[in-house]
């Protein structure tokens, strides 16, 4: 199941791209959010909380809560729910680090 028309990112393109998450390659649809691509690949945990190191994933889905922060191509704290995937994007979960 995939989101085909995101309220912020608009309609998805149909091109398949490859992304890397924590060292493993996955397919995604060009233009879908990182969170949507990871969810479509059965990935639910995107980071771990700073204080208690508890798993966090997609919560609000519209960029307000910052629960879905990931590192993208070396840039920390990118919101996965509103950032579109690009071919060969390298994504890493964040493991309890501060902003």
Phi and psi in radians as a Rosetta constraint file:
Dihedral C 1 N 2 CA 2 C 2 CIRCULARHARMONIC -2.313 0.35
Dihedral N 2 CA 2 C 2 N 3 CIRCULARHARMONIC 2.624 0.35
Dihedral C 2 N 3 CA 3 C 3 CIRCULARHARMONIC -1.332 0.35
Dihedral N 3 CA 3 C 3 N 4 CIRCULARHARMONIC 2.206 0.35
Dihedral C 3 N 4 CA 4 C 4 CIRCULARHARMONIC -1.805 0.35
Dihedral N 4 CA 4 C 4 N 5 CIRCULARHARMONIC -0.300 0.35
Dihedral C 4 N 5 CA 5 C 5 CIRCULARHARMONIC -2.509 0.35
Dihedral N 5 CA 5 C 5 N 6 CIRCULARHARMONIC 1.676 0.35
Dihedral C 5 N 6 CA 6 C 6 CIRCULARHARMONIC -1.376 0.35
Dihedral N 6 CA 6 C 6 N 7 CIRCULARHARMONIC 2.401 0.35
Dihedral C 6 N 7 CA 7 C 7 CIRCULARHARMONIC -1.135 0.35
Dihedral N 7 CA 7 C 7 N 8 CIRCULARHARMONIC -0.393 0.35
Dihedral C 7 N 8 CA 8 C 8 CIRCULARHARMONIC -1.831 0.35
Dihedral N 8 CA 8 C 8 N 9 CIRCULARHARMONIC -0.761 0.35
Dihedral C 8 N 9 CA 9 C 9 CIRCULARHARMONIC -1.464 0.35
Dihedral N 9 CA 9 C 9 N 10 CIRCULARHARMONIC -0.261 0.35
Dihedral C 9 N 10 CA 10 C 10 CIRCULARHARMONIC 1.463 0.35
Dihedral N 10 CA 10 C 10 N 11 CIRCULARHARMONIC -2.905 0.35
Dihedral C 10 N 11 CA 11 C 11 CIRCULARHARMONIC -1.218 0.35
Dihedral N 11 CA 11 C 11 N 12 CIRCULARHARMONIC 2.566 0.35
Dihedral C 11 N 12 CA 12 C 12 CIRCULARHARMONIC -1.424 0.35
Dihedral N 12 CA 12 C 12 N 13 CIRCULARHARMONIC 2.595 0.35
Dihedral C 12 N 13 CA 13 C 13 CIRCULARHARMONIC -1.401 0.35
Dihedral N 13 CA 13 C 13 N 14 CIRCULARHARMONIC 2.822 0.35
Dihedral C 13 N 14 CA 14 C 14 CIRCULARHARMONIC -1.701 0.35
Dihedral N 14 CA 14 C 14 N 15 CIRCULARHARMONIC 0.072 0.35
Dihedral C 14 N 15 CA 15 C 15 CIRCULARHARMONIC -1.315 0.35
Dihedral N 15 CA 15 C 15 N 16 CIRCULARHARMONIC 2.344 0.35
Dihedral C 15 N 16 CA 16 C 16 CIRCULARHARMONIC -1.539 0.35
Dihedral N 16 CA 16 C 16 N 17 CIRCULARHARMONIC 2.344 0.35
Dihedral C 16 N 17 CA 17 C 17 CIRCULARHARMONIC -2.192 0.35
Dihedral N 17 CA 17 C 17 N 18 CIRCULARHARMONIC 2.931 0.35
Dihedral C 17 N 18 CA 18 C 18 CIRCULARHARMONIC -1.956 0.35
Dihedral N 18 CA 18 C 18 N 19 CIRCULARHARMONIC 2.278 0.35
Dihedral C 18 N 19 CA 19 C 19 CIRCULARHARMONIC -2.113 0.35
Dihedral N 19 CA 19 C 19 N 20 CIRCULARHARMONIC 2.761 0.35
Dihedral C 19 N 20 CA 20 C 20 CIRCULARHARMONIC -2.035 0.35
Dihedral N 20 CA 20 C 20 N 21 CIRCULARHARMONIC 2.206 0.35
Dihedral C 20 N 21 CA 21 C 21 CIRCULARHARMONIC -2.146 0.35
Dihedral N 21 CA 21 C 21 N 22 CIRCULARHARMONIC 2.092 0.35
Dihedral C 21 N 22 CA 22 C 22 CIRCULARHARMONIC 0.850 0.35
Dihedral N 22 CA 22 C 22 N 23 CIRCULARHARMONIC 0.744 0.35
Dihedral C 22 N 23 CA 23 C 23 CIRCULARHARMONIC 1.509 0.35
Dihedral N 23 CA 23 C 23 N 24 CIRCULARHARMONIC -0.017 0.35
Dihedral C 23 N 24 CA 24 C 24 CIRCULARHARMONIC -2.049 0.35
Dihedral N 24 CA 24 C 24 N 25 CIRCULARHARMONIC 2.421 0.35
Dihedral C 24 N 25 CA 25 C 25 CIRCULARHARMONIC -1.444 0.35
Dihedral N 25 CA 25 C 25 N 26 CIRCULARHARMONIC 2.465 0.35
Dihedral C 25 N 26 CA 26 C 26 CIRCULARHARMONIC -2.408 0.35
Dihedral N 26 CA 26 C 26 N 27 CIRCULARHARMONIC 2.734 0.35
Dihedral C 26 N 27 CA 27 C 27 CIRCULARHARMONIC -1.638 0.35
Dihedral N 27 CA 27 C 27 N 28 CIRCULARHARMONIC 2.648 0.35
Dihedral C 27 N 28 CA 28 C 28 CIRCULARHARMONIC -2.574 0.35
Dihedral N 28 CA 28 C 28 N 29 CIRCULARHARMONIC 2.864 0.35
Dihedral C 28 N 29 CA 29 C 29 CIRCULARHARMONIC -1.664 0.35
Dihedral N 29 CA 29 C 29 N 30 CIRCULARHARMONIC 2.225 0.35
Dihedral C 29 N 30 CA 30 C 30 CIRCULARHARMONIC -0.908 0.35
Dihedral N 30 CA 30 C 30 N 31 CIRCULARHARMONIC 2.267 0.35
Dihedral C 30 N 31 CA 31 C 31 CIRCULARHARMONIC 1.657 0.35
Dihedral N 31 CA 31 C 31 N 32 CIRCULARHARMONIC -0.324 0.35
Dihedral C 31 N 32 CA 32 C 32 CIRCULARHARMONIC -1.288 0.35
Dihedral N 32 CA 32 C 32 N 33 CIRCULARHARMONIC 2.773 0.35
Dihedral C 32 N 33 CA 33 C 33 CIRCULARHARMONIC -1.213 0.35
Dihedral N 33 CA 33 C 33 N 34 CIRCULARHARMONIC 2.745 0.35
Dihedral C 33 N 34 CA 34 C 34 CIRCULARHARMONIC -1.000 0.35
Dihedral N 34 CA 34 C 34 N 35 CIRCULARHARMONIC -0.784 0.35
Dihedral C 34 N 35 CA 35 C 35 CIRCULARHARMONIC -1.046 0.35
Dihedral N 35 CA 35 C 35 N 36 CIRCULARHARMONIC -0.780 0.35
Dihedral C 35 N 36 CA 36 C 36 CIRCULARHARMONIC -1.106 0.35
Dihedral N 36 CA 36 C 36 N 37 CIRCULARHARMONIC -0.728 0.35
Dihedral C 36 N 37 CA 37 C 37 CIRCULARHARMONIC -1.112 0.35
Dihedral N 37 CA 37 C 37 N 38 CIRCULARHARMONIC -0.755 0.35
Dihedral C 37 N 38 CA 38 C 38 CIRCULARHARMONIC -1.192 0.35
Dihedral N 38 CA 38 C 38 N 39 CIRCULARHARMONIC -0.722 0.35
Dihedral C 38 N 39 CA 39 C 39 CIRCULARHARMONIC -1.064 0.35
Dihedral N 39 CA 39 C 39 N 40 CIRCULARHARMONIC -0.705 0.35
Dihedral C 39 N 40 CA 40 C 40 CIRCULARHARMONIC -1.126 0.35
Dihedral N 40 CA 40 C 40 N 41 CIRCULARHARMONIC -0.397 0.35
Dihedral C 40 N 41 CA 41 C 41 CIRCULARHARMONIC -1.742 0.35
Dihedral N 41 CA 41 C 41 N 42 CIRCULARHARMONIC 0.363 0.35
Dihedral C 41 N 42 CA 42 C 42 CIRCULARHARMONIC 1.177 0.35
Dihedral N 42 CA 42 C 42 N 43 CIRCULARHARMONIC 0.409 0.35
Dihedral C 42 N 43 CA 43 C 43 CIRCULARHARMONIC -1.749 0.35
Dihedral N 43 CA 43 C 43 N 44 CIRCULARHARMONIC 2.097 0.35
Dihedral C 43 N 44 CA 44 C 44 CIRCULARHARMONIC -1.928 0.35
Dihedral N 44 CA 44 C 44 N 45 CIRCULARHARMONIC -0.480 0.35
Dihedral C 44 N 45 CA 45 C 45 CIRCULARHARMONIC -1.658 0.35
Dihedral N 45 CA 45 C 45 N 46 CIRCULARHARMONIC 2.135 0.35
Dihedral C 45 N 46 CA 46 C 46 CIRCULARHARMONIC -1.870 0.35
Dihedral N 46 CA 46 C 46 N 47 CIRCULARHARMONIC -0.434 0.35
Dihedral C 46 N 47 CA 47 C 47 CIRCULARHARMONIC -2.837 0.35
Dihedral N 47 CA 47 C 47 N 48 CIRCULARHARMONIC 3.102 0.35
Dihedral C 47 N 48 CA 48 C 48 CIRCULARHARMONIC -2.164 0.35
Dihedral N 48 CA 48 C 48 N 49 CIRCULARHARMONIC 2.480 0.35
Dihedral C 48 N 49 CA 49 C 49 CIRCULARHARMONIC -1.121 0.35
Dihedral N 49 CA 49 C 49 N 50 CIRCULARHARMONIC 2.707 0.35
Dihedral C 49 N 50 CA 50 C 50 CIRCULARHARMONIC -1.171 0.35
Dihedral N 50 CA 50 C 50 N 51 CIRCULARHARMONIC -0.849 0.35
Dihedral C 50 N 51 CA 51 C 51 CIRCULARHARMONIC -1.336 0.35
Dihedral N 51 CA 51 C 51 N 52 CIRCULARHARMONIC -0.986 0.35
Dihedral C 51 N 52 CA 52 C 52 CIRCULARHARMONIC -1.815 0.35
Dihedral N 52 CA 52 C 52 N 53 CIRCULARHARMONIC 0.015 0.35
Dihedral C 52 N 53 CA 53 C 53 CIRCULARHARMONIC 1.008 0.35
Dihedral N 53 CA 53 C 53 N 54 CIRCULARHARMONIC 0.643 0.35
Dihedral C 53 N 54 CA 54 C 54 CIRCULARHARMONIC -1.556 0.35
Dihedral N 54 CA 54 C 54 N 55 CIRCULARHARMONIC 2.575 0.35
Dihedral C 54 N 55 CA 55 C 55 CIRCULARHARMONIC -1.140 0.35
Dihedral N 55 CA 55 C 55 N 56 CIRCULARHARMONIC 2.475 0.35
Dihedral C 55 N 56 CA 56 C 56 CIRCULARHARMONIC -2.283 0.35
Dihedral N 56 CA 56 C 56 N 57 CIRCULARHARMONIC 2.620 0.35
Dihedral C 56 N 57 CA 57 C 57 CIRCULARHARMONIC -2.510 0.35
Dihedral N 57 CA 57 C 57 N 58 CIRCULARHARMONIC -2.685 0.35
Dihedral C 57 N 58 CA 58 C 58 CIRCULARHARMONIC -1.180 0.35
Dihedral N 58 CA 58 C 58 N 59 CIRCULARHARMONIC 2.264 0.35
Dihedral C 58 N 59 CA 59 C 59 CIRCULARHARMONIC -2.124 0.35
Dihedral N 59 CA 59 C 59 N 60 CIRCULARHARMONIC -1.274 0.35
Dihedral C 59 N 60 CA 60 C 60 CIRCULARHARMONIC -1.465 0.35
Dihedral N 60 CA 60 C 60 N 61 CIRCULARHARMONIC -0.587 0.35
Dihedral C 60 N 61 CA 61 C 61 CIRCULARHARMONIC 1.335 0.35
Dihedral N 61 CA 61 C 61 N 62 CIRCULARHARMONIC 0.097 0.35
Dihedral C 61 N 62 CA 62 C 62 CIRCULARHARMONIC -2.286 0.35
Dihedral N 62 CA 62 C 62 N 63 CIRCULARHARMONIC 0.263 0.35
Dihedral C 62 N 63 CA 63 C 63 CIRCULARHARMONIC 1.546 0.35
Dihedral N 63 CA 63 C 63 N 64 CIRCULARHARMONIC 0.105 0.35
Dihedral C 63 N 64 CA 64 C 64 CIRCULARHARMONIC -1.540 0.35
Dihedral N 64 CA 64 C 64 N 65 CIRCULARHARMONIC -0.639 0.35
Dihedral C 64 N 65 CA 65 C 65 CIRCULARHARMONIC -1.610 0.35
Dihedral N 65 CA 65 C 65 N 66 CIRCULARHARMONIC -0.362 0.35
Dihedral C 65 N 66 CA 66 C 66 CIRCULARHARMONIC 1.166 0.35
Dihedral N 66 CA 66 C 66 N 67 CIRCULARHARMONIC 0.276 0.35
Dihedral C 66 N 67 CA 67 C 67 CIRCULARHARMONIC -1.263 0.35
Dihedral N 67 CA 67 C 67 N 68 CIRCULARHARMONIC -0.360 0.35
Dihedral C 67 N 68 CA 68 C 68 CIRCULARHARMONIC -1.740 0.35
Dihedral N 68 CA 68 C 68 N 69 CIRCULARHARMONIC 0.430 0.35
Dihedral C 68 N 69 CA 69 C 69 CIRCULARHARMONIC -1.094 0.35
Dihedral N 69 CA 69 C 69 N 70 CIRCULARHARMONIC 2.341 0.35
Dihedral C 69 N 70 CA 70 C 70 CIRCULARHARMONIC -2.383 0.35
Dihedral N 70 CA 70 C 70 N 71 CIRCULARHARMONIC 2.936 0.35
Dihedral C 70 N 71 CA 71 C 71 CIRCULARHARMONIC -1.732 0.35
Dihedral N 71 CA 71 C 71 N 72 CIRCULARHARMONIC 2.225 0.35
Dihedral C 71 N 72 CA 72 C 72 CIRCULARHARMONIC -2.138 0.35
Dihedral N 72 CA 72 C 72 N 73 CIRCULARHARMONIC 2.078 0.35
Dihedral C 72 N 73 CA 73 C 73 CIRCULARHARMONIC 0.846 0.35
Dihedral N 73 CA 73 C 73 N 74 CIRCULARHARMONIC 0.718 0.35
Dihedral C 73 N 74 CA 74 C 74 CIRCULARHARMONIC 1.527 0.35
Dihedral N 74 CA 74 C 74 N 75 CIRCULARHARMONIC -0.089 0.35
Dihedral C 74 N 75 CA 75 C 75 CIRCULARHARMONIC -1.687 0.35
Dihedral N 75 CA 75 C 75 N 76 CIRCULARHARMONIC 2.095 0.35
Dihedral C 75 N 76 CA 76 C 76 CIRCULARHARMONIC -1.391 0.35
Dihedral N 76 CA 76 C 76 N 77 CIRCULARHARMONIC 2.751 0.35
Dihedral C 76 N 77 CA 77 C 77 CIRCULARHARMONIC 1.046 0.35
Dihedral N 77 CA 77 C 77 N 78 CIRCULARHARMONIC 0.717 0.35
Dihedral C 77 N 78 CA 78 C 78 CIRCULARHARMONIC -1.476 0.35
Dihedral N 78 CA 78 C 78 N 79 CIRCULARHARMONIC 2.316 0.35
Dihedral C 78 N 79 CA 79 C 79 CIRCULARHARMONIC -1.366 0.35
Dihedral N 79 CA 79 C 79 N 80 CIRCULARHARMONIC 1.983 0.35
Dihedral C 79 N 80 CA 80 C 80 CIRCULARHARMONIC -1.156 0.35
Dihedral N 80 CA 80 C 80 N 81 CIRCULARHARMONIC -0.460 0.35
Dihedral C 80 N 81 CA 81 C 81 CIRCULARHARMONIC -1.305 0.35
Dihedral N 81 CA 81 C 81 N 82 CIRCULARHARMONIC -0.361 0.35
Dihedral C 81 N 82 CA 82 C 82 CIRCULARHARMONIC -2.148 0.35
Dihedral N 82 CA 82 C 82 N 83 CIRCULARHARMONIC 0.140 0.35
Dihedral C 82 N 83 CA 83 C 83 CIRCULARHARMONIC -1.825 0.35
Dihedral N 83 CA 83 C 83 N 84 CIRCULARHARMONIC 2.080 0.35
Dihedral C 83 N 84 CA 84 C 84 CIRCULARHARMONIC -1.268 0.35
Dihedral N 84 CA 84 C 84 N 85 CIRCULARHARMONIC 2.534 0.35
Dihedral C 84 N 85 CA 85 C 85 CIRCULARHARMONIC -1.270 0.35
Dihedral N 85 CA 85 C 85 N 86 CIRCULARHARMONIC 2.681 0.35
Dihedral C 85 N 86 CA 86 C 86 CIRCULARHARMONIC -2.347 0.35
Dihedral N 86 CA 86 C 86 N 87 CIRCULARHARMONIC 2.663 0.35
Dihedral C 86 N 87 CA 87 C 87 CIRCULARHARMONIC -1.004 0.35
Dihedral N 87 CA 87 C 87 N 88 CIRCULARHARMONIC 2.379 0.35
Dihedral C 87 N 88 CA 88 C 88 CIRCULARHARMONIC 1.195 0.35
Dihedral N 88 CA 88 C 88 N 89 CIRCULARHARMONIC 0.313 0.35
Dihedral C 88 N 89 CA 89 C 89 CIRCULARHARMONIC -1.149 0.35
Dihedral N 89 CA 89 C 89 N 90 CIRCULARHARMONIC 2.365 0.35
Dihedral C 89 N 90 CA 90 C 90 CIRCULARHARMONIC -1.867 0.35
Dihedral N 90 CA 90 C 90 N 91 CIRCULARHARMONIC 2.073 0.35
Dihedral C 90 N 91 CA 91 C 91 CIRCULARHARMONIC -2.094 0.35
Dihedral N 91 CA 91 C 91 N 92 CIRCULARHARMONIC 2.363 0.35
Dihedral C 91 N 92 CA 92 C 92 CIRCULARHARMONIC -2.221 0.35
Dihedral N 92 CA 92 C 92 N 93 CIRCULARHARMONIC 2.490 0.35
Dihedral C 92 N 93 CA 93 C 93 CIRCULARHARMONIC -1.235 0.35
Dihedral N 93 CA 93 C 93 N 94 CIRCULARHARMONIC 2.754 0.35
Dihedral C 93 N 94 CA 94 C 94 CIRCULARHARMONIC -1.852 0.35
Dihedral N 94 CA 94 C 94 N 95 CIRCULARHARMONIC 2.351 0.35
Dihedral C 94 N 95 CA 95 C 95 CIRCULARHARMONIC -1.935 0.35
Dihedral N 95 CA 95 C 95 N 96 CIRCULARHARMONIC 1.098 0.35
Dihedral C 95 N 96 CA 96 C 96 CIRCULARHARMONIC 1.431 0.35
Dihedral N 96 CA 96 C 96 N 97 CIRCULARHARMONIC 0.229 0.35
Dihedral C 96 N 97 CA 97 C 97 CIRCULARHARMONIC -1.375 0.35
Dihedral N 97 CA 97 C 97 N 98 CIRCULARHARMONIC 2.703 0.35
Dihedral C 97 N 98 CA 98 C 98 CIRCULARHARMONIC -1.314 0.35
Dihedral N 98 CA 98 C 98 N 99 CIRCULARHARMONIC 2.812 0.35
